[in-house]
Amino acid sequence: MSMPPSPPPRIEGLPEDAAAAMVGGPGDFVDHIGLVIDLVSPTRVEAHLDVGDTHHQPYGIVHGGVHASIVETLASVGAAANVVDRGMGVVGLANSTDFIRAIRDGRILAVAEPVHTGRTQQLWVVTITRERDGKLVARGQVRLQVVDPDML
């Protein structure tokens, strides 16, 4: 079943073309899981996901891999946005995601913010909450290496 295309994210503090390249496009992994990136900036990334049966593990709750994927995606987009003006890129080194409470359906909101943005490494924290009551569902952090994109 084909999903309608997501609206483009709001871009703050970045050239539009640079931000568009960071969030992917139709048919990529983010699109496949239904994640919608709402805001991209060098210091904050926001997204949402309407979860349901396609995101469930066998016990009928959202699979932990969905949460870990959101954490990885938002931290990576934020870190890339943070270094794009230097002509650099980022690659993930570690992703640690904690699952706080189960969710079966509804909208979840995710926010990524940097803890550290150094010359060679960055650390981003991501929180995922239920939209209906603001309760924490998952929390994760990703450590990223700043790299020359030509070296990838």
N, C-alpha and C positions, 0 to 999 in steps of 0.2 A: 504494500500500500504506500503510495507516494504522499509525502507530507508537503504542505505548502512551504515555500522558502521562508526562512526567518528574516525579520527585518535586520538591517545592518546595525551593528552596535554604535552607541554614542561614543565619539572619540574626543578625548581631551588631552591636549598637550602633545599631539603627535600628528605627523602628516597623514592624511586619509589613506594614501596608497600603502604606507608602511603598516598601518593598523590592519588594513584589509588582508594583507599577506599573513599576518600573525594568527588570524582567527579561522583560517581555512575556508572551505567552500562546500558546495553541494556534493554529497557523496563521500565526504571524509568521515573520520571516526566520530568527531563531535556532532556532525549532522546525523550520523547513524543512531547515536543514543538519544538524540533529541535535545541536546544542550543548546540553550540560546544565550549567547554572550550579549549582555545589555550595555556594558560600559568597558572601555579600555583606556587606561591612562598609565603613565610610568609609575604611579604609586597606588593604584587601585584597579581591580577588575571585578565586575559584577556579572552574574549570570543567573538563569533560572532553568528548571527542568520540571516538566509535568510528568510525574512518575506513575506507573501502572504495571499491569501484568507483564509487559515486555521487559521490565527491569527486575523482575522477581527471581529469587533463588528458590529452591524446592519448598521452603517453608512459607512461601507466599509473602515475603518481605523483600525490600529492595536489596539487591546483591551488593556486597561490600565493594566489589570491583567498580560498580557505578560511582560510588562515593570517591574511591581512590582515583578514578579517571577524572572526575571533576576537580579534585585537588591538584592533580598533575597538570591538567589543562590550564586552569586559571593561574597557577603559579608560573607556568612556562610562558603564557601570554604576557603576564605582568613583567616578568624578568626581561623578556625580549623587548617589550615597550620601553623598559628602563635603559636599555643599552643601544637601541636602534640609532640614536643620534650620534653615537660613537662609531657606527658602522660595524658593530659587533653583534654576535648571536649568543645563545645560551643552550646548554644541554643539561638535562637533569642528572644529578648524582645520587640522590636519595629521596624517597617518598615514604613518609610515615603517616598513616591515616588511622585515626581512632574512631570507632563506631560507638556513638553514645546512646542512641535510641532507635528502635526499629520504626520504619514507615512503610505503609503498603501503597498508598495512593495520595494524590494531591500535589501541590506545587512545593518545590524546595527552592530556596534562595541560597546563593553562594557568593561569598565576598573574599577576595584575596588581597592581602596587604603585605608590604615588605617588613621584615624584621631587621634585615641587614642588606645593604646594596653596596658592596665593596668593588674594588677594581677588578678582582679576579673571581669572586664568588658572591652569590646572593642567597638569602634565606627568606622564603615567603611562607606565611601562615594563611590557611584557608578555613573559613567556618561555613558550615552548611546548616541551615535552619528550616523548620517548617514554616511556610508562609502563614498558615491559619492561626498560629499562636506564638510564633517566634522562638519556639524551643529548639535547642541545639540537637541536631541529628548526628553530625560527624564533624571532626576537626582534624586537619592534617597540616603537615609542613613539607616543603620541598626545598632541598639544597641544590643549587644550580651553579655550574661553572660557566664563566664568561669566556667565549671563544671567538676566534676569527672564523667567520662563516665559510671562508675558502678552505679551511682545514677539515671541514666535515665531509 
